[in-house]
Amino acid sequence: MKPVIDAAPHGQGGASFSDDALSDDALSHGAQCHGAQSHGARSDRSHRSHNAIAPHRVSSRRRARLATAALATVALVVAGCGGSRNARSSTAENNAAGAGAGAGAAPAGGSAAGSAAAGSSGAAGGTQAASMGITGTPVPGDTLTVGAQAPATSVNPATVDTAFVQYTYTAYDSLTFRDSDGKITPMLAESWKYTDDKNTGFELKLRKGLTFSNGEKLDAAAVKGSLEYAKGAGGGNGVLLSSVTSITTPDPQTVQLKLSTPNPMLPEILSQSYGIGQIIAPEAVKNPKLLTVQSTSYGIGPYILDPKNTVAGDHYSYNANPDYYAKDARQHYKKIVIKVIKEPAAAINALTTKQIDVLPGDPSQLPQATKSKMQIVALPFVWVGFNLLDRDGMVSKPLGNVKVRRAMNFAVDRDTITKALLGEYGTPTSTITVPGGGGWSQQAADYYSYNVDKAKQLLSEAGYPTGFDLTCAVVPFAGQDTAGKAIAGQLKNIGINVTFKTLSDAQSYVTAMNDKKTPCAVVGYGAQPMWLMGQGLFLPTATVFNGFKTNAPDLVKLYNQAAAASGQERTTLNQQMQMYLVENAWFLPAVFSPVFYFAQPDIGGLKVSASAPTASLLDLYNTK
């Protein structure tokens, strides 16, 4: 029986794996992915053309949101996702160099950047660092309509979840801009630099002559007020500014930040990708109640939110800003509409019947997108596997032995699992870093080959020649329960019997990972820079995903050194951190699931890369 890759439950995005994918035939030979096609009525569109590990308190509600974000694999992209090609300094005249040679740079011996042909995937084989659709000369367009699988959590840049920043960056320019290659380029800031060699001092120079949509002028005081508001507004990304101890404005065009601990990612954090770098007009900073869909937006952006033609939860309309300073670069339409379509079948129908232009999607939509000759852009993004939480053996004594954890990694045939679950669109992985992303190295990628004999030998050396029983938490989100079953089926070959604790919601899942009673969990975690991944995944203060608070001083030392480093030094330290995690088998990753985008054949500029895995609406344009 061939595997079926179904739509994710509840309309969520992601590669969702059917139990049929676990048939003996599928796991032996792999299979092509396919999904049910649905057909709707055809309709023409009316418009076309800190201390590096300093702890912070996180509420249970925030933990649930973090878990939900980390579980989503396509449309609800992980908070803080993306590359870390940040610059120590950048200028408008040399914006290509603004990317620097940070952790997001392709390491020596790593995969070379590449791009897929129009309408094809860059995911197959796992070696490409970019995937793109067509290019061409931009033609002014009327309305760009974009499908979305969930409504905005907020239209306030300071509180919007990272997965939904498209609802805010459309109307609010940020200090820096992360392009589709992951390079950090000027936006409201013309240039920036670290002012010391420890990444604890940072300075930005602002563009002159810009005004917010309400008429107020952009100056250093406005930026200071917006950043201070974002730090304390209660949004999920405010913590990224927690180490900022002071913001000073020596002149109207200069903003200086002082930090208590190194932060090597400020140029990226202040981009459009995290919300908090999107600058809000002083009037709305003083009165945040204005930052809703009932009011126009208060930013300096290519578009302005149109409250009269916006219905929260259904569609969000943005009109071109007539006074925007960079129309040629980021204003290619008179209007952008983000239309919420929760059901995957309805969403792909809307695309193929030309009701929408672009859609972040999942594998269930591939057959219909292919048949209708839509552009398909895909890139490996979310690793799915086991989080071996109990590394000190507090609940599961075997997991406290590194030989056991290594044995588990050697026991999994990642190629077979990947083919069965995702076909050509999946990428086998034994690391938690995507090829081309920060920290990736060939050495780490090649560390675990499929070797059952070696796995059994390691188990025997650890004192468990006949295996042991293991309990793993799982939530049936985006098919991760099915992926977990595939891994468990292979662990059974070396005597490890996995019992799943199936949980019904994100909050229960978070609780299980943090109650120090559940030694293992099935996870899906989006590719991130190592600095962010440490805070979310493997530092002793990491919220949610290091529930047993494993503390490895050598790993923390590498993390702190990397946080204060730059260029090749930081790239090397990031790779050393990744090797530590691989050698000590903190995780059992199996497959990278892709992020998918589908688009009409004449939409140009659609591109994703290892350092920028989510496409920007501002890059899109009509080609005819």
C-alpha positions as CSV (number, residue, x, y, z in Angstrom):
1,M,0.0,0.0,0.0
2,K,1.3,3.4,-0.9
3,P,1.7,6.1,1.8
4,V,-0.8,8.8,1.9
5,I,0.3,12.3,3.0
6,D,-2.9,13.8,4.3
7,A,-3.9,17.4,5.1
8,A,-2.8,18.5,8.5
9,P,-5.6,18.3,11.1
10,H,-7.7,21.3,12.0
11,G,-6.5,23.1,8.9
12,Q,-3.0,23.6,10.3
13,G,-0.1,23.6,7.8
14,G,2.5,20.9,7.6
15,A,3.5,17.6,6.2
16,S,1.0,15.3,7.7
17,F,1.7,11.6,7.6
18,S,-0.9,8.9,7.3
19,D,-0.7,5.6,9.1
20,D,-0.8,4.0,5.7
21,A,2.7,5.3,5.3
22,L,3.9,2.7,7.8
23,S,2.9,-0.3,5.8
24,D,5.6,-3.0,5.3
25,D,5.7,-2.3,1.6
26,A,6.1,1.5,2.1
27,L,8.9,1.1,4.6
28,S,10.6,-1.4,2.5
29,H,10.5,0.5,-0.8
30,G,9.2,4.0,-0.2
31,A,6.5,5.4,-2.4
32,Q,5.2,8.4,-4.1
33,C,3.3,10.9,-2.0
34,H,-0.3,11.6,-3.1
35,G,-3.4,13.1,-1.6
36,A,-7.1,13.4,-2.2
37,Q,-8.1,16.1,-4.6
38,S,-11.2,18.2,-4.1
39,H,-12.8,20.4,-6.6
40,G,-14.7,23.6,-6.0
41,A,-16.7,25.9,-8.3
42,R,-14.5,27.9,-10.6
43,S,-14.5,31.6,-9.9
44,D,-12.6,34.4,-11.5
45,R,-10.9,37.0,-9.3
46,S,-12.2,40.5,-9.6
47,H,-8.6,41.8,-9.4
48,R,-5.5,40.3,-11.0
49,S,-2.2,41.4,-12.1
50,H,21.2,38.3,28.4
51,N,23.5,36.2,30.2
52,A,23.7,34.0,27.3
53,I,21.6,31.5,29.3
54,A,19.8,33.9,31.7
55,P,16.4,32.4,32.6
56,H,13.2,34.3,32.0
57,R,9.7,33.6,33.3
58,V,7.3,32.2,30.7
59,S,3.6,31.8,31.4
60,S,1.9,28.5,30.8
61,R,-0.1,30.2,28.0
62,R,3.1,31.3,26.4
63,R,4.5,27.8,26.7
64,A,1.5,26.5,24.9
65,R,1.9,29.0,22.1
66,L,5.6,28.1,21.9
67,A,4.8,24.4,21.6
68,T,2.1,25.0,19.0
69,A,4.5,27.1,16.9
70,A,7.2,24.5,17.2
71,L,4.9,21.8,16.1
72,A,3.7,23.5,13.0
73,T,5.6,22.7,9.9
74,V,4.5,24.9,7.1
75,A,1.9,27.6,7.4
76,L,2.4,28.3,11.1
77,V,6.2,28.7,11.0
78,V,8.2,28.3,14.1
79,A,8.8,31.4,16.1
80,G,12.2,32.8,15.4
81,C,12.8,30.7,12.4
82,G,15.3,31.5,9.8
83,G,19.0,32.0,9.2
84,S,21.5,34.0,11.2
85,R,23.4,35.8,8.6
86,N,23.6,39.0,10.6
87,A,26.1,41.8,10.0
88,R,28.5,43.3,12.5
89,S,28.1,46.4,10.3
90,S,26.3,47.3,7.1
91,T,25.8,50.3,4.8
92,A,23.3,51.1,2.1
93,E,26.2,51.2,-0.4
94,N,27.4,47.7,0.6
95,N,24.3,45.9,1.6
96,A,25.4,42.6,0.1
97,A,28.2,42.5,2.7
98,G,25.6,43.3,5.3
99,A,25.0,39.6,5.7
100,G,28.5,39.2,7.2
101,A,29.9,35.7,7.7
102,G,27.9,34.7,10.7
103,A,26.4,31.4,11.7
104,G,24.1,31.3,8.7
105,A,27.0,31.3,6.2
106,A,27.5,27.9,4.5
107,P,30.3,26.3,6.4
108,A,33.4,24.9,4.8
109,G,32.7,21.4,3.6
110,G,28.9,22.1,3.7
111,S,26.4,22.2,0.9
112,A,26.7,24.8,-1.8
113,A,23.8,27.2,-2.3
114,G,21.6,26.4,-5.2
115,S,18.2,27.1,-6.7
116,A,15.5,25.0,-8.2
117,A,14.1,25.5,-11.6
118,A,10.8,27.3,-11.8
119,G,8.0,25.1,-10.5
120,S,10.3,22.6,-9.0
121,S,11.5,21.7,-5.5
122,G,14.8,22.4,-4.0
123,A,14.2,19.8,-1.3
124,A,15.0,16.5,-3.0
125,G,18.4,15.1,-1.9
126,G,18.7,17.6,1.0
127,T,21.7,19.5,-0.5
128,Q,20.1,22.6,-1.9
129,A,20.1,25.8,0.2
130,A,17.5,27.6,-1.8
131,S,14.3,27.0,-3.9
132,M,12.7,29.6,-6.1
133,G,10.0,30.2,-8.6
134,I,10.2,32.3,-11.8
135,T,11.9,35.6,-12.2
136,G,11.3,38.4,-14.6
137,T,10.6,42.1,-15.1
138,P,8.1,43.3,-12.5
139,V,4.8,44.6,-13.9
140,P,2.7,46.8,-11.8
141,G,-0.2,44.8,-10.4
142,D,-3.7,45.6,-9.0
143,T,-4.3,43.1,-6.2
144,L,-2.1,40.4,-4.7
145,T,-4.3,37.9,-2.8
146,V,-2.5,35.6,-0.5
147,G,-3.9,32.5,1.2
148,A,-3.3,31.9,4.9
149,Q,-4.2,28.9,7.0
150,A,-4.8,30.9,10.2
151,P,-5.8,34.5,11.1
152,A,-3.5,37.0,12.7
153,T,-2.8,36.7,16.4
154,S,-2.4,40.4,16.4
155,V,-1.8,43.3,14.0
156,N,0.5,45.0,16.6
157,P,4.1,44.3,15.7
158,A,5.1,44.3,19.3
159,T,2.8,41.4,20.2
160,V,2.3,39.4,16.9
161,D,3.6,35.9,17.0
162,T,6.5,35.3,14.6
163,A,4.4,32.9,12.5
164,F,2.1,35.7,11.6
165,V,4.5,38.7,10.9
166,Q,3.2,38.9,7.3
167,Y,0.2,40.6,8.8
168,T,2.4,43.4,10.2
169,Y,5.5,43.8,8.1
170,T,3.2,44.6,5.1
171,A,2.5,47.9,6.9
172,Y,5.4,48.4,9.2
173,D,9.0,48.7,8.0
174,S,11.6,47.3,10.3
175,L,15.1,48.7,11.1
176,T,16.7,46.0,8.9
177,F,15.4,43.7,6.2
178,R,16.1,40.0,5.8
179,D,16.0,39.2,2.1
180,S,15.2,35.8,0.5
181,D,18.8,34.7,0.7
182,G,18.9,35.4,4.4
183,K,21.1,38.5,4.0
184,I,20.4,41.4,6.4
185,T,20.0,44.6,4.4
186,P,19.1,48.2,5.2
187,M,15.6,49.3,5.7
188,L,14.7,52.1,8.2
189,A,18.3,51.9,9.3
190,E,20.9,52.9,6.7
191,S,23.7,51.2,8.6
192,W,24.6,49.5,11.8
193,K,27.5,48.1,13.7
194,Y,28.5,46.4,16.9
195,T,30.5,48.9,18.9
196,D,32.6,46.4,20.8
197,D,34.2,43.0,20.2
198,K,31.8,41.1,22.5
199,N,28.4,41.9,20.9
200,T,27.2,43.9,23.8
201,G,27.1,47.4,22.2
202,F,25.2,48.2,19.0
203,E,24.6,51.3,17.0
204,L,22.2,52.1,14.1
205,K,22.1,55.1,11.8
206,L,18.6,56.0,10.5
207,R,17.4,57.1,7.2
208,K,16.5,60.8,7.0
209,G,13.2,62.4,5.9
210,L,10.8,59.5,6.6
211,T,7.3,59.9,8.1
212,F,4.9,57.4,9.6
213,S,1.5,57.0,8.0
214,N,0.0,59.3,10.7
215,G,2.4,62.1,9.7
216,E,4.9,61.8,12.6
217,K,8.5,61.9,11.7
218,L,10.9,59.0,12.1
219,D,13.8,59.8,14.4
220,A,15.9,58.2,17.0
221,A,13.4,59.0,19.8
222,A,10.6,57.3,17.9
223,V,12.8,54.2,17.4
224,K,13.8,54.2,21.1
225,G,10.2,54.4,22.2
226,S,9.1,51.6,19.8
227,L,11.8,49.2,20.9
228,E,11.2,49.9,24.6
229,Y,7.5,49.3,24.1
230,A,8.2,46.1,22.2
231,K,10.5,44.8,25.0
232,G,7.7,45.2,27.6
233,A,4.5,44.7,25.6
234,G,4.1,41.1,26.6
235,G,4.6,39.6,23.1
236,G,6.5,36.4,22.7
237,N,9.6,38.0,21.1
238,G,10.1,40.7,23.6
239,V,12.4,38.4,25.4
240,L,14.8,38.7,22.5
241,L,15.4,42.3,23.8
242,S,15.7,41.2,27.4
243,S,19.4,41.8,27.6
244,V,19.1,45.4,26.4
245,T,19.8,47.5,29.4
246,S,19.7,51.0,27.8
247,I,18.8,52.7,24.6
248,T,20.3,56.1,24.0
249,T,19.9,58.7,21.2
250,P,23.0,60.9,20.9
251,D,21.4,62.6,17.8
252,P,18.2,62.4,15.8
253,Q,19.6,59.8,13.4
254,T,21.6,57.6,15.9
255,V,20.3,54.8,18.2
256,Q,22.6,53.1,20.6
257,L,21.8,49.9,22.5
258,K,23.8,48.5,25.5
259,L,23.4,44.9,26.5
260,S,24.1,43.0,29.7
261,T,25.2,39.9,27.8
262,P,26.2,39.2,24.2
263,N,23.6,39.0,21.5
264,P,25.1,38.3,18.1
265,M,21.8,38.4,16.3
266,L,20.5,41.9,16.8
267,P,20.7,42.8,13.0
268,E,18.4,39.9,12.3
269,I,16.2,40.3,15.4
270,L,15.5,43.9,14.3
271,S,14.4,42.7,10.8
272,Q,10.8,42.1,9.7
273,S,11.0,38.5,10.8
274,Y,10.4,39.0,14.5
275,G,7.9,41.9,14.8
276,I,9.8,43.7,17.5
277,G,12.0,45.4,14.9
278,Q,9.1,46.8,13.0
279,I,8.9,50.5,14.2
280,I,5.6,51.9,15.5
281,A,4.7,55.6,15.4
282,P,4.9,57.4,18.8
283,E,1.2,58.1,18.9
284,A,0.4,54.4,18.9
285,V,3.2,53.5,21.3
286,K,1.5,55.9,23.7
287,N,-1.9,54.4,23.0
288,P,-1.5,50.7,21.9
289,K,-5.3,50.3,21.7
290,L,-4.9,51.9,18.3
291,L,-3.0,48.9,17.0
292,T,-6.1,46.8,16.0
293,V,-7.9,46.0,12.8
294,Q,-10.5,48.7,13.7
295,S,-7.8,51.3,13.0
296,T,-5.4,52.1,10.2
297,S,-1.8,51.1,10.8
298,Y,0.8,53.4,12.3
299,G,4.0,52.4,10.5
300,I,6.3,53.3,7.7
301,G,5.5,50.5,5.3
302,P,4.8,49.9,1.6
303,Y,1.1,49.4,2.5
304,I,-1.4,50.7,5.1
305,L,-4.0,48.5,6.8
306,D,-7.5,49.3,5.5
307,P,-9.9,48.7,8.4
308,K,-13.0,49.3,6.3
309,N,-12.2,46.4,4.1
310,T,-10.8,44.1,6.8
311,V,-12.7,41.5,8.7
312,A,-10.7,40.0,11.5
313,G,-10.3,36.3,11.2
314,D,-11.4,36.3,7.5
315,H,-9.5,38.7,5.4
316,Y,-7.0,41.6,5.9
317,S,-6.7,44.4,3.3
318,Y,-3.8,46.7,2.8
319,N,-3.6,49.7,0.4
320,A,-0.4,51.0,-1.2
321,N,1.2,53.8,0.8
322,P,1.4,56.7,-1.6
323,D,4.3,58.2,0.3
324,Y,6.5,55.1,0.6
325,Y,10.2,55.7,0.0
326,A,11.1,52.5,-1.7
327,K,8.2,51.7,-4.1
328,D,10.3,50.1,-6.8
329,A,11.8,47.6,-4.3
330,R,8.8,46.5,-2.2
331,Q,5.5,48.0,-3.5
332,H,4.5,46.0,-6.6
333,Y,0.7,46.2,-6.1
334,K,-2.1,48.7,-5.4
335,K,-3.4,46.4,-2.8
336,I,-2.5,43.2,-0.9
337,V,-5.3,41.0,0.6
338,I,-4.5,38.1,3.0
339,K,-7.4,35.7,2.9
340,V,-7.8,33.1,5.7
341,I,-8.7,29.7,4.3
342,K,-8.4,27.1,7.0
343,E,-9.2,23.9,5.1
344,P,-6.3,22.7,2.8
345,A,-8.7,21.4,0.1
346,A,-10.5,24.7,0.0
347,A,-7.3,26.6,-0.1
348,I,-5.8,24.7,-3.1
349,N,-9.1,25.0,-4.9
350,A,-9.0,28.8,-4.3
351,L,-5.5,28.9,-5.9
352,T,-6.3,26.7,-8.9
353,T,-9.5,28.6,-9.6
354,K,-7.5,31.9,-9.5
355,Q,-9.2,33.3,-6.4
356,I,-5.8,33.7,-4.8
357,D,-2.3,34.1,-6.1
358,V,0.0,32.5,-3.5
359,L,-0.5,29.8,-0.9
360,P,1.7,28.4,1.8
361,G,0.7,24.7,1.7
362,D,1.3,21.1,2.4
363,P,2.0,17.9,0.5
364,S,-1.7,17.0,0.3
365,Q,-2.1,19.9,-2.1
366,L,0.8,18.8,-4.4
367,P,-1.3,16.7,-6.9
368,Q,-3.7,19.5,-7.6
369,A,-1.1,22.2,-7.7
370,T,1.0,20.1,-10.1
371,K,-2.0,19.2,-12.3
372,S,-2.9,22.9,-12.5
373,K,0.7,23.9,-13.4
374,M,1.2,26.0,-10.3
375,Q,4.6,27.1,-9.3
376,I,5.9,24.8,-6.4
377,V,8.7,26.1,-4.2
378,A,9.8,23.8,-1.3
379,L,12.8,23.6,1.1
380,P,13.6,21.3,4.1
381,F,12.7,23.2,7.2
382,V,11.3,21.3,10.2
383,W,13.1,18.3,11.7
384,V,10.9,15.6,13.1
385,G,12.1,13.0,15.6
386,F,12.6,12.1,19.2
387,N,13.6,14.6,21.9
388,L,15.5,12.3,24.4
389,L,14.7,14.5,27.4
390,D,15.9,12.4,30.3
391,R,19.7,12.6,29.5
392,D,20.6,12.1,33.2
393,G,18.5,8.9,33.6
394,M,16.2,10.4,36.2
395,V,13.1,8.4,35.0
396,S,14.5,6.2,32.3
397,K,17.9,5.0,33.5
398,P,18.9,3.7,30.1
399,L,18.6,7.2,28.5
400,G,21.2,8.4,31.0
401,N,23.8,6.4,29.1
402,V,25.1,8.1,26.0
403,K,25.8,4.7,24.4
404,V,22.1,3.9,24.6
405,R,21.2,7.2,22.9
406,R,23.8,6.6,20.2
407,A,22.5,3.1,19.7
408,M,19.0,4.5,19.1
409,N,20.4,6.9,16.4
410,F,22.3,4.1,14.7
411,A,19.1,1.9,14.7
412,V,17.0,4.2,12.5
413,D,16.9,3.9,8.7
414,R,16.2,7.5,8.0
415,D,16.2,7.1,4.2
416,T,13.4,4.5,4.3
417,I,11.3,6.5,6.8
418,T,11.7,9.7,4.7
419,K,10.7,8.0,1.4
420,A,7.7,6.4,3.1
421,L,6.5,9.5,4.8
422,L,7.4,12.3,2.4
423,G,8.6,10.8,-0.8
424,E,10.9,13.2,-2.8
425,Y,10.0,16.2,-0.6
426,G,11.5,14.9,2.6
427,T,15.2,15.0,3.6
428,P,16.7,12.4,5.9
429,T,18.7,13.9,8.8
430,S,20.7,12.9,11.8
431,T,21.2,16.6,12.8
432,I,18.9,19.3,13.9
433,T,20.4,21.8,11.5
434,V,19.2,22.0,7.9
435,P,21.9,21.8,5.1
436,G,23.1,25.3,4.4
437,G,21.9,26.6,7.8
438,G,24.0,27.8,10.7
439,G,25.9,25.1,12.6
440,W,25.6,22.5,9.8
441,S,28.6,20.4,8.9
442,Q,29.2,17.3,6.8
443,Q,30.9,15.7,9.8
444,A,27.8,16.0,11.9
445,A,25.5,15.0,9.0
446,D,27.5,11.8,8.5
447,Y,27.9,10.8,12.1
448,Y,25.1,8.2,12.3
449,S,24.7,5.7,9.5
450,Y,22.0,3.0,9.6
451,N,23.8,0.2,11.4
452,V,21.7,-2.2,13.4
453,D,24.7,-4.4,14.4
454,K,26.5,-1.4,15.9
455,A,23.3,-0.3,17.7
456,K,23.0,-3.7,19.3
457,Q,26.7,-3.7,20.3
458,L,26.3,-0.3,22.0
459,L,23.2,-1.4,23.8
460,S,25.1,-4.5,25.0
461,E,28.1,-2.4,26.2
462,A,25.7,-0.1,28.1
463,G,24.2,-3.1,29.9
464,Y,20.9,-3.5,27.9
465,P,21.5,-6.3,25.5
466,T,17.8,-7.2,25.3
467,G,16.7,-3.6,25.1
468,F,14.2,-1.7,27.5
469,D,10.9,0.0,27.6
470,L,10.5,3.7,26.8
471,T,7.6,6.1,27.1
472,C,7.3,9.0,24.7
473,A,4.9,11.9,24.7
474,V,3.2,12.8,21.4
475,V,0.5,15.1,20.2
476,P,-1.3,14.2,16.9
477,F,-0.4,17.4,15.2
478,A,0.7,17.5,11.6
479,G,1.1,13.7,11.6
480,Q,4.0,13.6,14.1
481,D,2.3,10.7,15.8
482,T,2.7,8.7,12.6
483,A,6.3,9.7,12.2
484,G,6.9,8.6,15.8
485,K,5.4,5.2,15.1
486,A,7.8,4.8,12.1
487,I,10.8,5.5,14.4
488,A,9.5,3.3,17.1
489,G,9.0,0.4,14.7
490,Q,12.7,0.5,13.9
491,L,13.8,0.8,17.5
492,K,11.9,-2.4,18.2
493,N,14.5,-4.1,16.0
494,I,17.1,-3.6,18.8
495,G,14.7,-4.4,21.6
496,I,13.5,-0.9,22.5
497,N,9.8,-1.0,23.0
498,V,8.3,2.5,22.8
499,T,4.9,3.3,24.4
500,F,3.3,6.5,23.3
501,K,1.6,8.9,25.7
502,T,-0.8,10.5,23.3
503,L,-1.9,14.0,24.3
504,S,-4.8,15.9,22.8
505,D,-3.5,19.5,23.0
506,A,-0.4,21.7,23.1
507,Q,-0.7,22.6,26.8
508,S,-0.8,18.9,27.8
509,Y,2.1,18.2,25.6
510,V,4.1,21.1,27.2
511,T,3.2,19.8,30.7
512,A,4.4,16.3,29.8
513,M,7.7,17.5,28.5
514,N,8.3,19.6,31.7
515,D,6.9,17.4,34.5
516,K,10.1,15.3,34.7
517,K,8.0,12.1,34.4
518,T,8.1,11.6,30.6
519,P,11.6,10.8,29.4
520,C,11.0,11.3,25.7
521,A,8.8,13.2,23.3
522,V,8.1,13.2,19.6
523,V,8.9,16.7,18.3
524,G,8.8,18.9,15.2
525,Y,11.2,21.8,15.5
526,G,11.9,24.5,12.8
527,A,15.4,25.2,11.6
528,Q,16.8,28.1,13.6
529,P,20.1,29.9,14.2
530,M,22.1,28.1,16.9
531,W,21.8,31.2,19.2
532,L,18.0,31.0,19.2
533,M,17.9,27.2,19.2
534,G,20.0,27.2,22.4
535,Q,17.4,29.3,24.2
536,G,14.5,27.3,23.0
537,L,15.9,23.7,22.8
538,F,19.1,22.8,24.6
539,L,20.3,25.3,27.2
540,P,19.5,24.5,30.8
541,T,17.1,27.5,30.8
542,A,15.3,26.5,27.6
543,T,11.6,26.7,28.0
544,V,9.4,23.7,26.9
545,F,11.9,21.5,25.1
546,N,14.5,20.9,27.8
547,G,12.1,19.8,30.5
548,F,14.7,17.9,32.5
549,K,16.9,21.0,32.5
550,T,20.0,19.1,31.3
551,N,23.0,21.2,32.0
552,A,26.2,20.5,30.0
553,P,28.9,23.1,31.0
554,D,31.0,22.4,27.9
555,L,28.0,23.1,25.7
556,V,27.1,26.2,27.6
557,K,30.7,27.4,27.3
558,L,30.6,27.0,23.5
559,Y,27.3,28.8,23.4
560,N,28.6,31.8,25.3
561,Q,31.7,31.9,23.2
562,A,29.7,31.9,20.0
563,A,27.4,34.6,21.3
564,A,30.4,36.9,21.7
565,A,32.0,35.9,18.4
566,S,31.6,36.8,14.7
567,G,32.4,35.7,11.3
568,Q,34.2,32.3,10.8
569,E,34.9,32.1,14.5
570,R,31.2,32.0,15.3
571,T,30.5,29.6,12.4
572,T,33.1,27.2,13.8
573,L,31.8,27.4,17.3
574,N,28.2,26.8,16.1
575,Q,29.5,23.7,14.3
576,Q,31.2,22.5,17.5
577,M,27.9,23.0,19.4
578,Q,26.1,20.9,16.8
579,M,28.7,18.2,17.0
580,Y,28.4,18.1,20.8
581,L,24.6,17.5,20.4
582,V,25.1,14.9,17.8
583,E,28.0,13.0,19.6
584,N,26.1,13.0,22.8
585,A,22.8,12.1,21.1
586,W,20.5,14.6,22.8
587,F,18.0,14.0,20.0
588,L,17.0,11.4,17.5
589,P,16.1,13.4,14.4
590,A,14.9,11.4,11.4
591,V,13.6,13.7,8.7
592,F,13.3,17.3,7.6
593,S,9.8,18.2,6.5
594,P,9.6,20.9,3.9
595,V,8.0,24.3,3.8
596,F,5.8,24.5,0.7
597,Y,4.6,27.5,-1.3
598,F,2.3,27.3,-4.4
599,A,1.8,30.2,-6.7
600,Q,0.2,31.2,-10.0
601,P,2.5,30.7,-13.0
602,D,3.0,34.5,-13.6
603,I,3.9,35.5,-10.0
604,G,7.6,36.4,-9.8
605,G,10.0,36.7,-6.8
606,L,8.9,33.6,-4.8
607,K,12.0,32.3,-3.1
608,V,13.0,30.6,0.1
609,S,16.4,29.6,1.4
610,A,18.1,27.8,4.3
611,S,18.6,31.2,5.9
612,A,15.2,32.6,5.1
613,P,12.8,29.7,4.9
614,T,9.6,31.8,4.8
615,A,8.8,33.8,1.7
616,S,8.2,37.5,1.9
617,L,5.1,39.0,0.4
618,L,7.0,42.1,-0.4
619,D,9.3,40.2,-2.8
620,L,6.3,39.1,-5.0
621,Y,5.4,40.8,-8.3
622,N,3.4,40.2,-11.5
623,T,5.5,39.3,-14.6
624,K,2.7,39.8,-17.2
